[in-house]
C-alpha cells in the first residue's frame, strides 16, 4: 500500500523537508486508511509486481492533493487539538480524494 501512495505523491514522498508526507502524523493516517481501502475495494491484494501497478493506479488521485502536504501551512490546513485528531482529519481527506467514505467502507464489510 505504501508503494502505491509513494508513486502517487512522488516528489512529496521521502526525506523531503518541504513536505509532511513521511512524518509520523501522515504515515499514521495512511496506515489507517489502509483498512478503509481494503474494505471499500473488497478484495485481497497479493504482494508482487502486479499488485504494485494496481495500487499505483488506485492511489493515483492522491497526486492532485500532494500540495496540501507542504510544510508551510500544514497545521493550518489540518487544524486539530492533538495528534490523534489531526491523524483522523488527514485520513478523512485522503479517503475523500480516493472516493472512500468511512460509512461506505463499513458497509462493504
The first five atom37 places (N, CA, C, CB, O) and aatype in JSON, in Angstrom:
{
  "aatype": [20, 20, 20, 20, 20, 20, 20, 20, 20, 20, 20, 20, 20, 20, 20, 20, 20, 20, 20, 20, 20, 20, 20, 20, 20, 20, 20, 20, 20, 20, 20, 20, 20, 20, 20, 20, 20, 20, 20, 20, 20, 20, 20, 20, 20, 20, 20, 20, 20, 20, 20, 20, 20, 20, 20, 20, 20, 20, 20, 20, 20, 20, 20, 20, 20, 20, 20, 20, 20, 20, 20, 20, 20, 20, 20, 20, 20, 20, 20, 20, 20, 20, 20, 20, 20, 20, 20, 20, 20, 20, 20, 20, 20, 20, 20, 20, 20, 20, 20, 20, 20, 20, 20, 20, 20, 20, 20, 20, 20],
  "atom_mask": [
    [1, 1, 1, 1, 1],
    [1, 1, 1, 1, 1],
    [1, 1, 1, 1, 1],
    [1, 1, 1, 1, 1],
    [1, 1, 1, 1, 1],
    [1, 1, 1, 1, 1],
    [1, 1, 1, 1, 1],
    [1, 1, 1, 1, 1],
    [1, 1, 1, 1, 1],
    [1, 1, 1, 1, 1],
    [1, 1, 1, 1, 1],
    [1, 1, 1, 1, 1],
    [1, 1, 1, 1, 1],
    [1, 1, 1, 1, 1],
    [1, 1, 1, 1, 1],
    [1, 1, 1, 1, 1],
    [1, 1, 1, 1, 1],
    [1, 1, 1, 1, 1],
    [1, 1, 1, 1, 1],
    [1, 1, 1, 1, 1],
    [1, 1, 1, 1, 1],
    [1, 1, 1, 1, 1],
    [1, 1, 1, 1, 1],
    [1, 1, 1, 1, 1],
    [1, 1, 1, 1, 1],
    [1, 1, 1, 1, 1],
    [1, 1, 1, 1, 1],
    [1, 1, 1, 1, 1],
    [1, 1, 1, 1, 1],
    [1, 1, 1, 1, 1],
    [1, 1, 1, 1, 1],
    [1, 1, 1, 1, 1],
    [1, 1, 1, 1, 1],
    [1, 1, 1, 1, 1],
    [1, 1, 1, 1, 1],
    [1, 1, 1, 1, 1],
    [1, 1, 1, 1, 1],
    [1, 1, 1, 1, 1],
    [1, 1, 1, 1, 1],
    [1, 1, 1, 1, 1],
    [1, 1, 1, 1, 1],
    [1, 1, 1, 1, 1],
    [1, 1, 1, 1, 1],
    [1, 1, 1, 1, 1],
    [1, 1, 1, 1, 1],
    [1, 1, 1, 1, 1],
    [1, 1, 1, 1, 1],
    [1, 1, 1, 1, 1],
    [1, 1, 1, 1, 1],
    [1, 1, 1, 1, 1],
    [1, 1, 1, 1, 1],
    [1, 1, 1, 1, 1],
    [1, 1, 1, 1, 1],
    [1, 1, 1, 1, 1],
    [1, 1, 1, 1, 1],
    [1, 1, 1, 1, 1],
    [1, 1, 1, 1, 1],
    [1, 1, 1, 1, 1],
    [1, 1, 1, 1, 1],
    [1, 1, 1, 1, 1],
    [1, 1, 1, 1, 1],
    [1, 1, 1, 1, 1],
    [1, 1, 1, 1, 1],
    [1, 1, 1, 1, 1],
    [1, 1, 1, 1, 1],
    [1, 1, 1, 1, 1],
    [1, 1, 1, 1, 1],
    [1, 1, 1, 1, 1],
    [1, 1, 1, 1, 1],
    [1, 1, 1, 1, 1],
    [1, 1, 1, 1, 1],
    [1, 1, 1, 1, 1],
    [1, 1, 1, 1, 1],
    [1, 1, 1, 1, 1],
    [1, 1, 1, 1, 1],
    [1, 1, 1, 1, 1],
    [1, 1, 1, 1, 1],
    [1, 1, 1, 1, 1],
    [1, 1, 1, 1, 1],
    [1, 1, 1, 1, 1],
    [1, 1, 1, 1, 1],
    [1, 1, 1, 1, 1],
    [1, 1, 1, 1, 1],
    [1, 1, 1, 1, 1],
    [1, 1, 1, 1, 1],
    [1, 1, 1, 1, 1],
    [1, 1, 1, 1, 1],
    [1, 1, 1, 1, 1],
    [1, 1, 1, 1, 1],
    [1, 1, 1, 1, 1],
    [1, 1, 1, 1, 1],
    [1, 1, 1, 1, 1],
    [1, 1, 1, 1, 1],
    [1, 1, 1, 1, 1],
    [1, 1, 1, 1, 1],
    [1, 1, 1, 1, 1],
    [1, 1, 1, 1, 1],
    [1, 1, 1, 1, 1],
    [1, 1, 1, 1, 1],
    [1, 1, 1, 1, 1],
    [1, 1, 1, 1, 1],
    [1, 1, 1, 1, 1],
    [1, 1, 1, 1, 1],
    [1, 1, 1, 1, 1],
    [1, 1, 1, 1, 1],
    [1, 1, 1, 1, 1],
    [1, 1, 1, 1, 1],
    [1, 1, 1, 1, 1],
    [1, 1, 1, 1, 1]
  ],
  "atom_positions": [
    [[0.82, -1.18, 0.0], [0.0, 0.0, 0.0], [0.87, 1.25, 0.0], [-0.94, 0.0, 1.2], [0.6, 2.2, -0.74]],
    [[1.9, 1.25, 0.82], [2.76, 2.43, 0.89], [3.44, 2.71, -0.45], [3.82, 2.25, 1.98], [3.67, 3.87, -0.79]],
    [[3.74, 1.67, -1.2], [4.34, 1.87, -2.52], [3.37, 2.58, -3.45], [4.77, 0.53, -3.13], [3.77, 3.44, -4.24]],
    [[2.1, 2.23, -3.36], [1.09, 2.88, -4.18], [0.96, 4.36, -3.84], [-0.25, 2.2, -4.02], [0.85, 5.2, -4.72]],
    [[0.96, 4.66, -2.55], [0.87, 6.05, -2.11], [2.14, 6.8, -2.52], [0.66, 6.14, -0.56], [2.07, 7.95, -2.97]],
    [[3.28, 6.15, -2.37], [4.56, 6.78, -2.75], [4.56, 7.13, -4.23], [5.74, 5.85, -2.43], [5.01, 8.21, -4.61]],
    [[4.06, 6.23, -5.08], [4.06, 6.51, -6.51], [3.11, 7.66, -6.85], [3.66, 5.26, -7.29], [3.35, 8.39, -7.82]],
    [[2.05, 7.84, -6.09], [1.1, 8.93, -6.34], [1.64, 10.28, -5.85], [-0.24, 8.63, -5.66], [1.44, 11.3, -6.5]],
    [[2.32, 10.27, -4.72], [2.77, 11.54, -4.13], [4.18, 11.95, -4.58], [2.75, 11.43, -2.62], [4.64, 13.03, -4.23]],
    [[4.84, 11.12, -5.33], [6.12, 11.35, -5.97], [7.09, 12.21, -5.2], [5.9, 11.96, -7.27], [7.69, 11.75, -4.23]],
    [[7.26, 13.47, -5.6], [8.3, 14.32, -5.01], [8.03, 14.66, -3.54], [8.43, 15.6, -5.8], [8.96, 15.01, -2.81]],
    [[6.79, 14.57, -3.11], [6.46, 14.87, -1.72], [6.88, 13.75, -0.78], [4.96, 15.13, -1.58], [7.02, 13.96, 0.42]],
    [[7.09, 12.55, -1.33], [7.44, 11.38, -0.53], [8.93, 11.39, -0.2], [7.05, 10.08, -1.26], [9.74, 11.92, -0.96]],
    [[9.27, 10.8, 0.9], [10.68, 10.6, 1.24], [11.23, 11.68, 2.16], [11.5, 10.55, -0.01], [10.48, 12.37, 2.85]],
    [[12.52, 11.81, 2.15], [13.2, 12.76, 3.02], [13.18, 14.15, 2.39], [14.65, 12.31, 3.3], [14.22, 14.71, 2.05]],
    [[12.0, 14.69, 2.25], [11.81, 15.99, 1.62], [11.38, 16.97, 2.7], [10.76, 15.92, 0.46], [10.29, 16.84, 3.26]],
    [[12.2, 17.91, 2.99], [11.93, 18.84, 4.09], [10.82, 19.84, 3.78], [13.19, 19.6, 4.44], [10.34, 20.54, 4.68]],
    [[10.39, 19.92, 2.53], [9.32, 20.84, 2.16], [7.93, 20.24, 2.36], [9.48, 21.26, 0.71], [6.93, 20.97, 2.33]],
    [[7.85, 18.93, 2.57], [6.56, 18.25, 2.69], [6.46, 17.47, 3.99], [6.32, 17.32, 1.5], [7.48, 17.11, 4.59]],
    [[5.23, 17.2, 4.42], [4.97, 16.48, 5.66], [4.43, 15.06, 5.41], [3.97, 17.26, 6.52], [3.86, 14.44, 6.31]],
    [[4.61, 14.55, 4.21], [4.03, 13.25, 3.86], [4.62, 12.11, 4.67], [4.22, 12.98, 2.37], [3.89, 11.23, 5.11]],
    [[5.92, 12.11, 4.87], [6.54, 10.99, 5.57], [6.81, 11.3, 7.04], [7.82, 10.59, 4.89], [7.69, 10.69, 7.65]],
    [[6.07, 12.22, 7.6], [6.15, 12.49, 9.04], [5.17, 11.57, 9.74], [5.83, 14.0, 9.35], [4.25, 11.04, 9.12]],
    [[5.36, 11.38, 11.02], [4.57, 10.39, 11.76], [3.07, 10.59, 11.65], [4.97, 10.4, 13.2], [2.33, 9.62, 11.52]],
    [[2.6, 11.82, 11.7], [1.17, 12.08, 11.69], [0.54, 11.64, 10.36], [0.89, 13.57, 11.95], [-0.57, 11.11, 10.34]],
    [[1.23, 11.88, 9.26], [0.69, 11.5, 7.95], [0.82, 10.01, 7.7], [1.4, 12.27, 6.85], [-0.09, 9.39, 7.15]],
    [[1.94, 9.42, 8.1], [2.11, 7.97, 7.94], [1.05, 7.21, 8.73], [3.53, 7.53, 8.39], [0.51, 6.22, 8.24]],
    [[0.74, 7.66, 9.95], [-0.32, 7.02, 10.73], [-1.65, 7.08, 10.0], [-0.45, 7.68, 12.12], [-2.4, 6.11, 9.97]],
    [[-1.94, 8.24, 9.4], [-3.19, 8.39, 8.65], [-3.22, 7.46, 7.44], [-3.37, 9.85, 8.21], [-4.26, 6.88, 7.14]],
    [[-2.09, 7.33, 6.75], [-2.02, 6.45, 5.58], [-2.23, 5.0, 5.98], [-0.66, 6.62, 4.86], [-2.95, 4.27, 5.3]],
    [[-1.62, 4.58, 7.07], [-1.77, 3.19, 7.53], [-3.22, 2.93, 7.93], [-0.83, 2.9, 8.73], [-3.77, 1.88, 7.6]],
    [[-3.85, 3.86, 8.61], [-5.26, 3.7, 8.99], [-6.16, 3.71, 7.77], [-5.7, 4.8, 9.96], [-7.19, 3.03, 7.74]],
    [[-5.78, 4.47, 6.76], [-6.53, 4.5, 5.51], [-6.54, 3.11, 4.86], [-5.94, 5.55, 4.56], [-7.47, 2.76, 4.14]],
    [[-5.49, 2.35, 5.11], [-5.39, 1.01, 4.53], [-6.58, 0.13, 4.84], [-4.14, 0.34, 5.01], [-7.02, -0.62, 3.97]],
    [[-7.11, 0.2, 6.05], [-8.29, -0.61, 6.39], [-9.52, -0.14, 5.62], [-8.56, -0.57, 7.9], [-10.33, -0.95, 5.2]],
    [[-9.65, 1.17, 5.44], [-10.77, 1.7, 4.66], [-10.66, 1.26, 3.21], [-10.8, 3.24, 4.75], [-11.65, 0.87, 2.58]],
    [[-9.45, 1.32, 2.68], [-9.21, 0.94, 1.3], [-9.52, -0.54, 1.1], [-7.75, 1.23, 0.9], [-10.2, -0.91, 0.14]],
    [[-9.04, -1.38, 1.99], [-9.28, -2.82, 1.87], [-10.78, -3.13, 1.91], [-8.55, -3.59, 2.98], [-11.27, -3.96, 1.14]],
    [[-11.49, -2.48, 2.81], [-12.93, -2.73, 2.92], [-13.68, -2.21, 1.7], [-13.47, -2.07, 4.19], [-14.59, -2.87, 1.21]],
    [[-13.31, -1.04, 1.21], [-14.02, -0.44, 0.09], [-13.73, -1.17, -1.23], [-13.65, 1.03, -0.04], [-14.62, -1.34, -2.05]],
    [[-12.5, -1.58, -1.42], [-12.15, -2.24, -2.67], [-12.48, -3.71, -2.63], [-10.68, -2.06, -2.97], [-12.57, -4.37, -3.67]],
    [[-12.67, -4.23, -1.43], [-13.23, -5.56, -1.23], [-12.52, -6.75, -1.82], [-14.53, -5.56, -1.73], [-13.17, -7.75, -2.12]],
    [[-11.24, -6.69, -2.0], [-10.56, -7.9, -2.42], [-9.15, -7.95, -1.87], [-10.54, -8.0, -3.95], [-8.54, -6.92, -1.57]],
    [[-8.66, -9.14, -1.75], [-7.32, -9.37, -1.23], [-6.32, -9.02, -2.31], [-7.14, -10.84, -0.76], [-6.48, -9.42, -3.47]],
    [[-5.3, -8.28, -1.96], [-4.25, -7.95, -2.92], [-2.99, -8.68, -2.48], [-4.02, -6.4, -3.01], [-2.47, -8.45, -1.39]],
    [[-2.52, -9.55, -3.34], [-1.33, -10.33, -3.04], [-0.09, -9.53, -3.4], [-1.35, -11.67, -3.79], [-0.09, -8.81, -4.4]],
    [[0.98, -9.65, -2.62], [2.22, -8.93, -2.93], [2.78, -9.37, -4.29], [3.27, -9.17, -1.83], [2.61, -10.51, -4.71]],
    [[3.42, -8.45, -4.94], [4.04, -8.75, -6.23], [4.0, -7.55, -7.14], [3.35, -9.92, -6.89], [3.47, -6.49, -6.78]],
    [[4.56, -7.72, -8.32], [4.64, -6.62, -9.27], [3.26, -6.16, -9.73], [5.48, -7.02, -10.46], [3.01, -4.97, -9.89]],
    [[2.36, -7.11, -9.95], [1.01, -6.77, -10.4], [0.28, -5.92, -9.36], [0.21, -8.05, -10.7], [-0.44, -4.98, -9.71]],
    [[0.47, -6.26, -8.1], [-0.21, -5.5, -7.05], [0.35, -4.09, -6.95], [-0.07, -6.21, -5.71], [-0.4, -3.15, -6.66]],
    [[1.63, -3.91, -7.19], [2.23, -2.57, -7.15], [1.61, -1.69, -8.23], [3.76, -2.65, -7.34], [1.3, -0.52, -7.99]],
    [[1.43, -2.26, -9.42], [0.82, -1.49, -10.51], [-0.63, -1.17, -10.21], [0.91, -2.26, -11.83], [-1.09, -0.05, -10.45]],
    [[-1.36, -2.15, -9.67], [-2.76, -1.93, -9.32], [-2.89, -0.84, -8.26], [-3.39, -3.24, -8.81], [-3.72, 0.06, -8.39]],
    [[-2.08, -0.93, -7.22], [-2.14, 0.07, -6.14], [-1.72, 1.45, -6.63], [-1.26, -0.35, -4.97], [-2.29, 2.45, -6.21]],
    [[-0.74, 1.51, -7.5], [-0.32, 2.8, -8.06], [-1.48, 3.46, -8.8], [0.9, 2.61, -9.01], [-1.69, 4.67, -8.7]],
    [[-2.24, 2.66, -9.55], [-3.4, 3.2, -10.27], [-4.5, 3.63, -9.31], [-3.95, 2.16, -11.27], [-5.12, 4.67, -9.49]],
    [[-4.73, 2.82, -8.28], [-5.8, 3.13, -7.32], [-5.5, 4.39, -6.51], [-6.01, 1.96, -6.38], [-6.41, 5.15, -6.19]],
    [[-4.22, 4.61, -6.19], [-3.85, 5.76, -5.38], [-3.49, 6.99, -6.23], [-2.69, 5.41, -4.49], [-3.16, 8.03, -5.67]],
    [[-3.54, 6.88, -7.54], [-3.19, 7.99, -8.43], [-3.94, 9.3, -8.13], [-3.46, 7.59, -9.85], [-3.34, 10.36, -8.28]],
    [[-5.21, 9.27, -7.7], [-5.89, 10.53, -7.4], [-5.22, 11.37, -6.3], [-7.31, 10.23, -7.0], [-5.46, 12.57, -6.21]],
    [[-4.39, 10.74, -5.48], [-3.73, 11.48, -4.41], [-2.71, 12.48, -4.95], [-3.05, 10.53, -3.46], [-2.33, 13.42, -4.25]],
    [[-2.28, 12.29, -6.18], [-1.32, 13.22, -6.79], [-1.88, 14.64, -6.81], [-0.95, 12.76, -8.22], [-1.14, 15.61, -6.67]],
    [[-3.19, 14.75, -6.98], [-3.83, 16.07, -7.07], [-3.76, 16.84, -5.76], [-5.27, 15.91, -7.48], [-3.83, 18.07, -5.77]],
    [[-3.62, 16.16, -4.63], [-3.62, 16.85, -3.34], [-2.25, 16.85, -2.67], [-4.63, 16.23, -2.42], [-2.14, 17.22, -1.5]],
    [[-1.21, 16.46, -3.38], [0.13, 16.42, -2.8], [0.53, 17.78, -2.23], [1.17, 15.97, -3.85], [1.21, 17.85, -1.21]],
    [[0.11, 18.85, -2.87], [0.43, 20.2, -2.41], [-0.13, 20.53, -1.03], [-0.08, 21.19, -3.41], [0.41, 21.4, -0.35]],
    [[-1.19, 19.86, -0.63], [-1.77, 20.12, 0.69], [-0.85, 19.65, 1.82], [-3.12, 19.42, 0.81], [-1.05, 20.01, 2.97]],
    [[0.14, 18.86, 1.48], [1.06, 18.33, 2.49], [2.38, 19.1, 2.54], [1.33, 16.87, 2.23], [3.35, 18.63, 3.13]],
    [[2.4, 20.28, 1.93], [3.57, 21.14, 2.07], [3.73, 21.52, 3.53], [3.44, 22.41, 1.19], [2.75, 21.69, 4.26]],
    [[4.96, 21.66, 3.94], [5.24, 22.02, 5.34], [4.63, 23.38, 5.68], [6.77, 22.04, 5.58], [4.03, 23.54, 6.74]],
    [[4.79, 24.36, 4.79], [4.24, 25.69, 5.03], [2.72, 25.63, 5.07], [4.71, 26.68, 3.93], [2.08, 25.29, 4.08]],
    [[2.15, 25.96, 6.21], [0.7, 26.0, 6.37], [0.05, 24.65, 6.63], [0.1, 26.59, 5.18], [-1.18, 24.56, 6.65]],
    [[0.83, 23.61, 6.83], [0.28, 22.27, 7.04], [-0.66, 22.24, 8.24], [1.41, 21.25, 7.24], [-1.76, 21.68, 8.16]],
    [[-0.24, 22.83, 9.35], [-1.05, 22.78, 10.58], [-2.3, 23.65, 10.47], [-0.22, 23.22, 11.79], [-3.26, 23.44, 11.2]],
    [[-2.28, 24.63, 9.57], [-3.49, 25.42, 9.33], [-4.46, 24.66, 8.42], [-3.12, 26.78, 8.7], [-5.67, 24.78, 8.58]],
    [[-3.93, 23.89, 7.48], [-4.8, 23.11, 6.59], [-5.43, 21.93, 7.31], [-4.01, 22.61, 5.38], [-6.52, 21.48, 6.96]],
    [[-4.74, 21.42, 8.33], [-5.25, 20.3, 9.12], [-5.26, 20.69, 10.59], [-4.39, 19.01, 8.89], [-4.52, 20.13, 11.39]],
    [[-6.11, 21.66, 10.96], [-6.13, 22.11, 12.35], [-6.7, 21.03, 13.28], [-6.95, 23.4, 12.49], [-7.65, 20.34, 12.92]],
    [[-6.1, 20.91, 14.45], [-6.56, 19.9, 15.4], [-6.06, 20.25, 16.79], [-6.09, 18.49, 14.99], [-5.11, 21.02, 16.95]],
    [[-6.71, 19.67, 17.8], [-6.28, 19.89, 19.18], [-5.13, 18.99, 19.59], [-7.45, 19.68, 20.13], [-4.44, 19.25, 20.57]],
    [[-4.93, 17.93, 18.83], [-3.86, 17.0, 19.15], [-3.55, 16.1, 17.97], [-4.22, 16.15, 20.36], [-4.21, 16.18, 16.93]],
    [[-2.55, 15.25, 18.14], [-2.12, 14.41, 17.04], [-3.2, 13.42, 16.59], [-0.87, 13.65, 17.43], [-3.37, 13.22, 15.39]],
    [[-3.91, 12.83, 17.52], [-4.94, 11.85, 17.16], [-6.01, 12.49, 16.27], [-5.59, 11.26, 18.43], [-6.44, 11.89, 15.29]],
    [[-6.44, 13.67, 16.62], [-7.44, 14.36, 15.81], [-6.89, 14.73, 14.44], [-7.94, 15.62, 16.54], [-7.59, 14.62, 13.44]],
    [[-5.63, 15.16, 14.38], [-5.01, 15.52, 13.11], [-4.86, 14.28, 12.21], [-3.64, 16.17, 13.35], [-5.09, 14.36, 11.0]],
    [[-4.47, 13.16, 12.78], [-4.36, 11.91, 12.02], [-5.71, 11.59, 11.38], [-3.89, 10.74, 12.93], [-5.77, 11.23, 10.2]],
    [[-6.77, 11.7, 12.14], [-8.11, 11.41, 11.62], [-8.5, 12.38, 10.51], [-9.14, 11.46, 12.75], [-9.09, 11.96, 9.52]],
    [[-8.19, 13.65, 10.66], [-8.51, 14.63, 9.61], [-7.76, 14.31, 8.33], [-8.17, 16.06, 10.08], [-8.33, 14.41, 7.24]],
    [[-6.51, 13.95, 8.44], [-5.72, 13.61, 7.26], [-6.26, 12.33, 6.62], [-4.23, 13.42, 7.64], [-6.38, 12.27, 5.4]],
    [[-6.6, 11.32, 7.43], [-7.16, 10.08, 6.9], [-8.45, 10.35, 6.13], [-7.42, 9.09, 8.03], [-8.66, 9.81, 5.05]],
    [[-9.31, 11.18, 6.71], [-10.58, 11.51, 6.04], [-10.34, 12.25, 4.73], [-11.47, 12.35, 6.95], [-11.03, 12.01, 3.74]],
    [[-9.36, 13.15, 4.71], [-9.05, 13.9, 3.49], [-8.54, 12.97, 2.4], [-8.0, 15.0, 3.78], [-8.95, 13.08, 1.24]],
    [[-7.66, 12.06, 2.75], [-7.14, 11.1, 1.78], [-8.27, 10.19, 1.27], [-6.02, 10.24, 2.4], [-8.37, 9.94, 0.07]],
    [[-9.11, 9.72, 2.18], [-10.22, 8.85, 1.79], [-11.19, 9.58, 0.86], [-10.97, 8.35, 3.05], [-11.67, 9.0, -0.11]],
    [[-11.46, 10.83, 1.16], [-12.36, 11.61, 0.31], [-11.79, 11.74, -1.1], [-12.59, 13.02, 0.92], [-12.53, 11.64, -2.07]],
    [[-10.5, 11.95, -1.21], [-9.87, 12.08, -2.53], [-9.93, 10.77, -3.3], [-8.42, 12.53, -2.38], [-10.02, 10.77, -4.53]],
    [[-9.89, 9.65, -2.59], [-9.98, 8.33, -3.23], [-11.42, 7.9, -3.46], [-9.26, 7.29, -2.39], [-11.67, 6.85, -4.06]],
    [[-12.37, 8.7, -2.98], [-13.78, 8.36, -3.15], [-14.25, 7.3, -2.17], [-14.04, 7.89, -4.54], [-15.2, 6.56, -2.44]],
    [[-13.59, 7.24, -1.02], [-13.94, 6.26, 0.0], [-14.43, 7.01, 1.23], [-12.73, 5.34, 0.35], [-13.66, 7.69, 1.9]],
    [[-15.71, 6.87, 1.52], [-16.24, 7.46, 2.76], [-16.22, 6.37, 3.81], [-17.69, 8.04, 2.56], [-16.41, 5.2, 3.49]],
    [[-15.99, 6.73, 5.05], [-15.89, 5.73, 6.12], [-17.17, 4.88, 6.2], [-15.64, 6.42, 7.47], [-17.08, 3.67, 6.39]],
    [[-18.3, 5.48, 6.05], [-19.56, 4.74, 6.1], [-19.65, 3.7, 4.98], [-20.73, 5.7, 6.01], [-20.15, 2.6, 5.2]],
    [[-19.17, 4.06, 3.79], [-19.17, 3.12, 2.66], [-18.24, 1.95, 2.95], [-18.75, 3.82, 1.36], [-18.56, 0.81, 2.64]],
    [[-17.11, 2.25, 3.54], [-16.14, 1.2, 3.85], [-16.72, 0.22, 4.88], [-14.82, 1.82, 4.37], [-16.51, -0.99, 4.77]],
    [[-17.43, 0.74, 5.85], [-18.02, -0.13, 6.87], [-19.14, -0.97, 6.29], [-18.54, 0.71, 8.05], [-19.34, -2.12, 6.71]],
    [[-19.88, -0.43, 5.33], [-20.96, -1.19, 4.68], [-20.38, -2.33, 3.86], [-21.81, -0.27, 3.77], [-20.98, -3.4, 3.78]],
    [[-19.21, -2.12, 3.26], [-18.58, -3.14, 2.42], [-18.16, -4.35, 3.24], [-17.37, -2.56, 1.7], [-18.03, -5.44, 2.68]],
    [[-17.96, -4.2, 4.54], [-17.56, -5.31, 5.39], [-18.73, -6.22, 5.52], [-17.08, -4.84, 6.77], [-18.64, -7.24, 6.2]]
  ]
}
